[in-house]
Amino acid sequence: MNRTTLSLIVGATALAAVTGFAALGAPAASGSDTPKAAARLPVEQTRLLCPQPSNSDIADTSYTSFTPVAQGTGGSGKAQLTAAAEQSADSTDTGKSGKAGKGKGKKQSDAPTVTPKQPGTPATGDGSGADTPALIGTATGRFAPGWTVQETTAVAAGSGRGLLGVNCTAPDTEFWFPGASTAASRTDYVHLTNPDDSAAVVDIELYGKDGNLKSAVGEGITVQPHSSEPVLLSTLTAAKESDLTVHVSVRSGRVGAAVQALDDKLGGDWLPASTDPAGSLVLPGIPKDATDVRLVVFTPGDSDADLKVRLASPSGEITPAGNETVHVKAGMTTAVDLGGITRGEAGSLVLTPSDTPVPVVAALRVVRGKGGGQESAFIPATAPVGSRASVADNSSKGTTLALAAPGATATVKVTASAGSEGGTAVTKQYTIKGGTTQDVEVPVPSGLKGTYALTVETLSGGPVYASRTLQTTIEGLSAFTVQTLPDDRGTVAVPETRQDLSVLLEK
């Protein structure tokens, strides 16, 4: 044994003593070294980022924080939202900051007070006007597993009037947003929020019907620590494209990202990121009274994609006449008008490969109403509910929960939490037949006061996809917003480990 090997052993022994990670001892008896499946334990910290809700002086915003009850979390922890430092959306710098207009510098606003007292009960807070800031949220301990925050904004007039809702997002390094636009009637922003102590550097690429709209303006956008940057898409290109795919990639650091789409005639809403590119996608919960549905698809690879288009209705899969398939050229955004595809029934769009699978991203723009009463929302392709998913800010009226099982029949449990101001939780089970979508009768907490959260858990069968629609009346307008329910990733796999110092010995 040489001196280097001896030093490694001494160092490893000291490390074990300090960390308490492993104990030195004789090898285990024969047969006890069989690897065990990784245990799933609750996460200990969750970060969520909420974009600045509106630049309208007449906007009213509510925030709802909720953590489902989970086992094995202990009794400590907290969840809090703090204001992000903001750049004015009319700053003159259209290069590294990605904005246009008059420079006003940074500002710091107080965040709405949202103080959850215990898991299983929502906590709410309010903001109003254009000064409500972007928020940076952190939940620890018993509040971390499955933590969700809903941001819902009502705007009575102006471009993008209506109901705008978004689930605050976890920071990441890449996002795809099919369904954005630089058309004359649209004002779309990409909101970038940096939760960390160092600056993030972000690139924004735009892809239209003919491919990449090359522009140096979207390269190297700096998002300062603990700050938020709204980037107006029309400052990145002079092209007027009705249907765009926005690609946000982070060179260094990480950000939260969401697109705010404001239309002069069709209202506005948040466009969340599509799930990661995949050969098959599900876009769940098209409202049954939708008057117009537009599918936007993009493939980021070098190969074209050919997709089958199916509608999972309450009675089974339906092939939309005239839109049985869609061909998506590599690197180009493809849009398909599906009209009133649901015909008065709940539905989810299912995209599958016609031949060789090619990864794609997709989203739907959904319109309800007619004439001056039209309102719009977006449904991105989403991941399945998985073990558990939650959505907050539900009320006794105006809430619709859509559950889709595009493959095998599945059984799910839906829990209506206690109300934010009172009420007792209620649980129901539903069986969703394979190939169908059901607008289920939403459980409501007994004695409800305030708003409540819905938690969906898959009990058996195939994967389930879900979305929640909120509907309300704003100045006579029937306004709505849709949020999907992907798995909350409230647990993490922790493999069992043991010490083996033999790897340090010289052979």
Order of alpha helices (4+ residues) and beta strands (2+ residues): alpha-beta-beta-beta-beta-beta-beta-beta-beta-beta-beta-beta-beta-beta-beta-beta-beta-beta-beta-beta-beta-beta-beta-beta-beta-beta-beta-beta-beta-beta-beta-beta-beta-beta-beta-beta-beta-beta-beta-beta
